[in-house]
Amino acid sequence: VVRADEPTGALDRAASSALGDLLVELNRDEGAALVVVTHSPEVAARMDRIHRLEDGVLVPAREPG
């Protein structure tokens, strides 16, 4: 399990993209589960499942498939 809290928060676009590639590869190639907290729509879009917090409540925003 990889838990990442704002992993791209202080990175430029190129480094953010490279880190996103690494996270996706860890999931795909090594079977690592990812739990990523981010404000970045680009990073979130690369994940299989997206949930968001609304007024302190966890809301499923998009499911796989």
Distance bins in CASP14 RR format, pairs under 12 A and 6 or more apart:
PFRMAT RR
TARGET T0000
AUTHOR 0000-0000-0000
RMODE 2
METHOD distances of the structure
MODEL  1
1 26 0 0 0 0 0 1 0 0 0 0 0
1 27 0 0 0 0 0 1 0 0 0 0 0
1 30 0 0 0 0 0 1 0 0 0 0 0
1 31 0 0 0 0 0 1 0 0 0 0 0
1 32 1 0 0 1 0 0 0 0 0 0 0
1 33 1 0 1 0 0 0 0 0 0 0 0
1 34 1 0 0 1 0 0 0 0 0 0 0
1 35 1 0 0 1 0 0 0 0 0 0 0
1 36 0 0 0 0 0 1 0 0 0 0 0
2 19 0 0 0 0 0 1 0 0 0 0 0
2 20 0 0 0 0 0 1 0 0 0 0 0
2 22 0 0 0 0 1 0 0 0 0 0 0
2 23 1 0 0 1 0 0 0 0 0 0 0
2 24 0 0 0 0 0 1 0 0 0 0 0
2 25 0 0 0 0 0 1 0 0 0 0 0
2 26 1 0 0 1 0 0 0 0 0 0 0
2 27 0 0 0 0 1 0 0 0 0 0 0
2 30 0 0 0 0 1 0 0 0 0 0 0
2 31 0 0 0 0 1 0 0 0 0 0 0
2 32 1 0 1 0 0 0 0 0 0 0 0
2 33 1 0 0 1 0 0 0 0 0 0 0
2 34 1 0 1 0 0 0 0 0 0 0 0
2 35 1 0 0 1 0 0 0 0 0 0 0
2 36 1 0 0 1 0 0 0 0 0 0 0
2 37 0 0 0 0 0 1 0 0 0 0 0
2 47 0 0 0 0 0 1 0 0 0 0 0
3 23 0 0 0 0 0 1 0 0 0 0 0
3 32 0 0 0 0 0 1 0 0 0 0 0
3 33 0 0 0 0 1 0 0 0 0 0 0
3 34 0 0 0 0 1 0 0 0 0 0 0
3 35 1 0 1 0 0 0 0 0 0 0 0
3 36 0 0 0 0 1 0 0 0 0 0 0
3 37 0 0 0 0 1 0 0 0 0 0 0
4 19 0 0 0 0 1 0 0 0 0 0 0
4 20 0 0 0 0 1 0 0 0 0 0 0
4 22 0 0 0 0 0 1 0 0 0 0 0
4 23 1 0 0 1 0 0 0 0 0 0 0
4 26 0 0 0 0 0 1 0 0 0 0 0
4 27 0 0 0 0 0 1 0 0 0 0 0
4 32 0 0 0 0 0 1 0 0 0 0 0
4 33 0 0 0 0 0 1 0 0 0 0 0
4 34 1 0 0 1 0 0 0 0 0 0 0
4 35 1 0 0 1 0 0 0 0 0 0 0
4 36 1 0 1 0 0 0 0 0 0 0 0
4 37 1 0 0 1 0 0 0 0 0 0 0
4 38 1 0 0 1 0 0 0 0 0 0 0
4 40 0 0 0 0 0 1 0 0 0 0 0
4 43 0 0 0 0 1 0 0 0 0 0 0
4 44 0 0 0 0 0 1 0 0 0 0 0
4 47 0 0 0 0 0 1 0 0 0 0 0
5 34 0 0 0 0 0 1 0 0 0 0 0
5 35 0 0 0 0 1 0 0 0 0 0 0
5 36 0 0 0 0 1 0 0 0 0 0 0
5 37 1 0 1 0 0 0 0 0 0 0 0
5 38 0 0 0 0 1 0 0 0 0 0 0
5 39 0 0 0 0 0 1 0 0 0 0 0
5 43 0 0 0 0 0 1 0 0 0 0 0
6 16 0 0 0 0 0 1 0 0 0 0 0
6 19 0 0 0 0 0 1 0 0 0 0 0
6 36 0 0 0 0 1 0 0 0 0 0 0
6 37 1 0 0 1 0 0 0 0 0 0 0
6 38 1 0 1 0 0 0 0 0 0 0 0
6 39 1 0 0 1 0 0 0 0 0 0 0
6 40 0 0 0 0 1 0 0 0 0 0 0
6 43 0 0 0 0 1 0 0 0 0 0 0
6 44 0 0 0 0 0 1 0 0 0 0 0
7 15 0 0 0 0 0 1 0 0 0 0 0
7 16 0 0 0 0 1 0 0 0 0 0 0
7 17 0 0 0 0 0 1 0 0 0 0 0
7 18 0 0 0 0 0 1 0 0 0 0 0
7 19 1 0 1 0 0 0 0 0 0 0 0
7 20 1 0 0 1 0 0 0 0 0 0 0
7 22 0 0 0 0 1 0 0 0 0 0 0
7 23 1 0 0 1 0 0 0 0 0 0 0
7 26 0 0 0 0 0 1 0 0 0 0 0
7 34 0 0 0 0 1 0 0 0 0 0 0
7 35 0 0 0 0 0 1 0 0 0 0 0
7 36 1 0 0 1 0 0 0 0 0 0 0
7 37 0 0 0 0 1 0 0 0 0 0 0
7 38 1 0 0 1 0 0 0 0 0 0 0
7 39 0 0 0 0 0 1 0 0 0 0 0
7 40 0 0 0 0 1 0 0 0 0 0 0
7 43 1 0 0 1 0 0 0 0 0 0 0
7 44 0 0 0 0 0 1 0 0 0 0 0
7 46 0 0 0 0 0 1 0 0 0 0 0
7 47 0 0 0 0 0 1 0 0 0 0 0
8 14 0 0 0 0 0 1 0 0 0 0 0
8 15 1 0 0 1 0 0 0 0 0 0 0
8 16 1 1 0 0 0 0 0 0 0 0 0
8 17 0 0 0 0 1 0 0 0 0 0 0
8 18 0 0 0 0 1 0 0 0 0 0 0
8 19 1 0 1 0 0 0 0 0 0 0 0
8 20 1 0 0 1 0 0 0 0 0 0 0
8 21 0 0 0 0 0 1 0 0 0 0 0
8 22 0 0 0 0 0 1 0 0 0 0 0
8 23 0 0 0 0 1 0 0 0 0 0 0
8 36 0 0 0 0 1 0 0 0 0 0 0
8 37 0 0 0 0 0 1 0 0 0 0 0
8 38 1 0 0 1 0 0 0 0 0 0 0
8 39 0 0 0 0 1 0 0 0 0 0 0
8 40 1 0 1 0 0 0 0 0 0 0 0
8 41 0 0 0 0 0 1 0 0 0 0 0
8 42 0 0 0 0 1 0 0 0 0 0 0
8 43 1 0 1 0 0 0 0 0 0 0 0
8 44 0 0 0 0 0 1 0 0 0 0 0
8 46 0 0 0 0 0 1 0 0 0 0 0
9 15 0 0 0 0 1 0 0 0 0 0 0
9 16 1 0 0 1 0 0 0 0 0 0 0
9 19 0 0 0 0 1 0 0 0 0 0 0
9 20 0 0 0 0 0 1 0 0 0 0 0
9 36 0 0 0 0 0 1 0 0 0 0 0
9 37 0 0 0 0 0 1 0 0 0 0 0
9 38 1 0 0 1 0 0 0 0 0 0 0
9 39 1 0 0 1 0 0 0 0 0 0 0
9 40 1 0 0 1 0 0 0 0 0 0 0
9 42 0 0 0 0 0 1 0 0 0 0 0
9 43 0 0 0 0 1 0 0 0 0 0 0
10 16 0 0 0 0 1 0 0 0 0 0 0
10 19 0 0 0 0 0 1 0 0 0 0 0
10 40 0 0 0 0 0 1 0 0 0 0 0
11 17 0 0 0 0 1 0 0 0 0 0 0
11 18 0 0 0 0 1 0 0 0 0 0 0
11 19 1 0 0 1 0 0 0 0 0 0 0
11 20 0 0 0 0 1 0 0 0 0 0 0
11 22 0 0 0 0 0 1 0 0 0 0 0
11 38 0 0 0 0 0 1 0 0 0 0 0
11 40 0 0 0 0 1 0 0 0 0 0 0
11 42 0 0 0 0 0 1 0 0 0 0 0
11 43 0 0 0 0 0 1 0 0 0 0 0
12 18 0 0 0 0 1 0 0 0 0 0 0
12 19 0 0 0 0 0 1 0 0 0 0 0
13 19 0 0 0 0 0 1 0 0 0 0 0
13 20 0 0 0 0 0 1 0 0 0 0 0
13 40 0 0 0 0 0 1 0 0 0 0 0
13 42 0 0 0 0 1 0 0 0 0 0 0
13 43 0 0 0 0 0 1 0 0 0 0 0
14 20 0 0 0 0 0 1 0 0 0 0 0
14 21 0 0 0 0 0 1 0 0 0 0 0
15 21 0 0 0 0 0 1 0 0 0 0 0
15 22 0 0 0 0 0 1 0 0 0 0 0
15 43 0 0 0 0 0 1 0 0 0 0 0
16 22 0 0 0 0 0 1 0 0 0 0 0
16 23 0 0 0 0 0 1 0 0 0 0 0
16 38 0 0 0 0 1 0 0 0 0 0 0
16 39 0 0 0 0 0 1 0 0 0 0 0
16 40 1 0 0 1 0 0 0 0 0 0 0
16 41 0 0 0 0 0 1 0 0 0 0 0
16 42 1 0 0 1 0 0 0 0 0 0 0
16 43 1 0 0 1 0 0 0 0 0 0 0
16 44 0 0 0 0 0 1 0 0 0 0 0
16 46 0 0 0 0 0 1 0 0 0 0 0
17 23 0 0 0 0 0 1 0 0 0 0 0
17 24 0 0 0 0 0 1 0 0 0 0 0
17 40 0 0 0 0 0 1 0 0 0 0 0
17 42 1 0 0 1 0 0 0 0 0 0 0
17 43 0 0 0 0 1 0 0 0 0 0 0
17 45 0 0 0 0 0 1 0 0 0 0 0
17 46 0 0 0 0 1 0 0 0 0 0 0
18 24 0 0 0 0 0 1 0 0 0 0 0
18 25 0 0 0 0 0 1 0 0 0 0 0
18 43 0 0 0 0 0 1 0 0 0 0 0
19 25 0 0 0 0 0 1 0 0 0 0 0
19 26 0 0 0 0 0 1 0 0 0 0 0
19 34 0 0 0 0 0 1 0 0 0 0 0
19 36 0 0 0 0 0 1 0 0 0 0 0
19 38 0 0 0 0 0 1 0 0 0 0 0
19 40 0 0 0 0 0 1 0 0 0 0 0
19 42 0 0 0 0 0 1 0 0 0 0 0
19 43 0 0 0 0 1 0 0 0 0 0 0
19 46 0 0 0 0 0 1 0 0 0 0 0
20 26 0 0 0 0 1 0 0 0 0 0 0
20 27 0 0 0 0 0 1 0 0 0 0 0
20 28 0 0 0 0 0 1 0 0 0 0 0
20 34 0 0 0 0 1 0 0 0 0 0 0
20 36 0 0 0 0 1 0 0 0 0 0 0
20 38 0 0 0 0 0 1 0 0 0 0 0
20 40 0 0 0 0 1 0 0 0 0 0 0
20 42 0 0 0 0 1 0 0 0 0 0 0
20 43 1 0 0 1 0 0 0 0 0 0 0
20 44 0 0 0 0 0 1 0 0 0 0 0
20 45 0 0 0 0 0 1 0 0 0 0 0
20 46 1 0 0 1 0 0 0 0 0 0 0
20 47 0 0 0 0 1 0 0 0 0 0 0
21 27 0 0 0 0 0 1 0 0 0 0 0
21 28 0 0 0 0 0 1 0 0 0 0 0
21 29 0 0 0 0 0 1 0 0 0 0 0
21 42 0 0 0 0 0 1 0 0 0 0 0
21 43 0 0 0 0 0 1 0 0 0 0 0
21 46 0 0 0 0 1 0 0 0 0 0 0
22 28 0 0 0 0 0 1 0 0 0 0 0
22 29 0 0 0 0 0 1 0 0 0 0 0
22 30 0 0 0 0 0 1 0 0 0 0 0
22 32 0 0 0 0 0 1 0 0 0 0 0
22 34 0 0 0 0 0 1 0 0 0 0 0
22 36 0 0 0 0 0 1 0 0 0 0 0
22 43 0 0 0 0 0 1 0 0 0 0 0
22 46 0 0 0 0 0 1 0 0 0 0 0
23 29 0 0 0 0 0 1 0 0 0 0 0
23 30 0 0 0 0 0 1 0 0 0 0 0
23 31 0 0 0 0 0 1 0 0 0 0 0
23 32 0 0 0 0 1 0 0 0 0 0 0
23 33 0 0 0 0 0 1 0 0 0 0 0
23 34 1 0 1 0 0 0 0 0 0 0 0
23 35 0 0 0 0 0 1 0 0 0 0 0
23 36 1 0 0 1 0 0 0 0 0 0 0
23 38 0 0 0 0 0 1 0 0 0 0 0
23 40 0 0 0 0 0 1 0 0 0 0 0
23 43 0 0 0 0 1 0 0 0 0 0 0
23 44 0 0 0 0 0 1 0 0 0 0 0
23 46 1 0 0 1 0 0 0 0 0 0 0
23 47 0 0 0 0 1 0 0 0 0 0 0
23 48 0 0 0 0 0 1 0 0 0 0 0
24 30 0 0 0 0 0 1 0 0 0 0 0
24 31 0 0 0 0 0 1 0 0 0 0 0
24 32 0 0 0 0 0 1 0 0 0 0 0
24 34 0 0 0 0 1 0 0 0 0 0 0
24 36 0 0 0 0 0 1 0 0 0 0 0
24 43 0 0 0 0 0 1 0 0 0 0 0
24 45 0 0 0 0 0 1 0 0 0 0 0
24 46 1 0 1 0 0 0 0 0 0 0 0
24 47 0 0 0 0 1 0 0 0 0 0 0
24 48 0 0 0 0 1 0 0 0 0 0 0
25 31 0 0 0 0 1 0 0 0 0 0 0
25 32 0 0 0 0 1 0 0 0 0 0 0
25 34 0 0 0 0 0 1 0 0 0 0 0
25 46 0 0 0 0 0 1 0 0 0 0 0
26 32 1 0 1 0 0 0 0 0 0 0 0
26 33 0 0 0 0 1 0 0 0 0 0 0
26 34 1 0 0 1 0 0 0 0 0 0 0
26 36 0 0 0 0 0 1 0 0 0 0 0
27 33 1 0 0 1 0 0 0 0 0 0 0
27 34 1 0 1 0 0 0 0 0 0 0 0
27 35 0 0 0 0 0 1 0 0 0 0 0
27 36 0 0 0 0 0 1 0 0 0 0 0
27 46 0 0 0 0 1 0 0 0 0 0 0
27 47 0 0 0 0 1 0 0 0 0 0 0
27 48 1 0 0 1 0 0 0 0 0 0 0
27 49 0 0 0 0 0 1 0 0 0 0 0
28 34 0 0 0 0 0 1 0 0 0 0 0
28 46 0 0 0 0 0 1 0 0 0 0 0
28 48 0 0 0 0 0 1 0 0 0 0 0
31 48 0 0 0 0 0 1 0 0 0 0 0
33 47 0 0 0 0 0 1 0 0 0 0 0
33 48 0 0 0 0 0 1 0 0 0 0 0
33 49 0 0 0 0 0 1 0 0 0 0 0
34 43 0 0 0 0 0 1 0 0 0 0 0
34 44 0 0 0 0 0 1 0 0 0 0 0
34 46 0 0 0 0 1 0 0 0 0 0 0
34 47 1 0 0 1 0 0 0 0 0 0 0
34 48 0 0 0 0 1 0 0 0 0 0 0
34 49 0 0 0 0 1 0 0 0 0 0 0
34 50 0 0 0 0 0 1 0 0 0 0 0
35 47 0 0 0 0 1 0 0 0 0 0 0
35 48 0 0 0 0 0 1 0 0 0 0 0
35 49 0 0 0 0 0 1 0 0 0 0 0
35 50 0 0 0 0 0 1 0 0 0 0 0
35 51 0 0 0 0 0 1 0 0 0 0 0
36 42 0 0 0 0 0 1 0 0 0 0 0
36 43 1 0 0 1 0 0 0 0 0 0 0
36 44 1 0 0 1 0 0 0 0 0 0 0
36 45 0 0 0 0 0 1 0 0 0 0 0
36 46 0 0 0 0 1 0 0 0 0 0 0
36 47 1 0 0 1 0 0 0 0 0 0 0
36 48 0 0 0 0 0 1 0 0 0 0 0
36 49 0 0 0 0 0 1 0 0 0 0 0
36 50 0 0 0 0 1 0 0 0 0 0 0
36 51 0 0 0 0 0 1 0 0 0 0 0
37 43 0 0 0 0 1 0 0 0 0 0 0
37 44 0 0 0 0 1 0 0 0 0 0 0
37 47 0 0 0 0 0 1 0 0 0 0 0
37 50 0 0 0 0 0 1 0 0 0 0 0
37 51 0 0 0 0 0 1 0 0 0 0 0
37 52 0 0 0 0 0 1 0 0 0 0 0
37 53 0 0 0 0 1 0 0 0 0 0 0
37 58 0 0 0 0 0 1 0 0 0 0 0
38 44 1 0 1 0 0 0 0 0 0 0 0
38 45 0 0 0 0 0 1 0 0 0 0 0
38 46 0 0 0 0 1 0 0 0 0 0 0
38 47 0 0 0 0 1 0 0 0 0 0 0
38 50 0 0 0 0 1 0 0 0 0 0 0
38 51 0 0 0 0 0 1 0 0 0 0 0
38 52 0 0 0 0 0 1 0 0 0 0 0
38 53 0 0 0 0 0 1 0 0 0 0 0
39 52 0 0 0 0 0 1 0 0 0 0 0
39 53 0 0 0 0 0 1 0 0 0 0 0
40 46 0 0 0 0 1 0 0 0 0 0 0
40 47 0 0 0 0 0 1 0 0 0 0 0
40 50 0 0 0 0 0 1 0 0 0 0 0
41 47 0 0 0 0 0 1 0 0 0 0 0
41 50 0 0 0 0 1 0 0 0 0 0 0
41 52 0 0 0 0 0 1 0 0 0 0 0
41 61 0 0 0 0 0 1 0 0 0 0 0
41 62 0 0 0 0 0 1 0 0 0 0 0
43 50 0 0 0 0 0 1 0 0 0 0 0
44 50 1 0 1 0 0 0 0 0 0 0 0
44 51 0 0 0 0 1 0 0 0 0 0 0
44 52 0 0 0 0 1 0 0 0 0 0 0
44 61 0 0 0 0 1 0 0 0 0 0 0
44 62 0 0 0 0 1 0 0 0 0 0 0
45 61 0 0 0 0 0 1 0 0 0 0 0
45 62 0 0 0 0 1 0 0 0 0 0 0
47 61 0 0 0 0 0 1 0 0 0 0 0
47 62 0 0 0 0 1 0 0 0 0 0 0
47 63 0 0 0 0 0 1 0 0 0 0 0
47 64 0 0 0 0 1 0 0 0 0 0 0
48 62 0 0 0 0 1 0 0 0 0 0 0
48 63 0 0 0 0 1 0 0 0 0 0 0
48 64 1 0 1 0 0 0 0 0 0 0 0
48 65 0 0 0 0 1 0 0 0 0 0 0
49 58 0 0 0 0 0 1 0 0 0 0 0
49 60 1 0 0 1 0 0 0 0 0 0 0
49 61 0 0 0 0 1 0 0 0 0 0 0
49 62 1 0 0 1 0 0 0 0 0 0 0
49 63 1 0 0 1 0 0 0 0 0 0 0
49 64 1 0 1 0 0 0 0 0 0 0 0
49 65 0 0 0 0 1 0 0 0 0 0 0
50 58 0 0 0 0 0 1 0 0 0 0 0
50 59 0 0 0 0 1 0 0 0 0 0 0
50 60 1 0 0 1 0 0 0 0 0 0 0
50 61 1 0 1 0 0 0 0 0 0 0 0
50 62 1 0 1 0 0 0 0 0 0 0 0
50 63 0 0 0 0 1 0 0 0 0 0 0
50 64 0 0 0 0 1 0 0 0 0 0 0
51 57 0 0 0 0 0 1 0 0 0 0 0
51 58 1 0 1 0 0 0 0 0 0 0 0
51 59 1 0 0 1 0 0 0 0 0 0 0
51 60 1 0 1 0 0 0 0 0 0 0 0
51 61 1 0 0 1 0 0 0 0 0 0 0
51 62 0 0 0 0 1 0 0 0 0 0 0
51 63 0 0 0 0 1 0 0 0 0 0 0
52 58 1 0 0 1 0 0 0 0 0 0 0
52 59 1 0 1 0 0 0 0 0 0 0 0
52 60 0 0 0 0 1 0 0 0 0 0 0
52 61 1 0 1 0 0 0 0 0 0 0 0
52 62 0 0 0 0 1 0 0 0 0 0 0
53 59 1 0 0 1 0 0 0 0 0 0 0
53 60 0 0 0 0 0 1 0 0 0 0 0
53 61 0 0 0 0 0 1 0 0 0 0 0
54 60 0 0 0 0 0 1 0 0 0 0 0
54 61 0 0 0 0 1 0 0 0 0 0 0
END
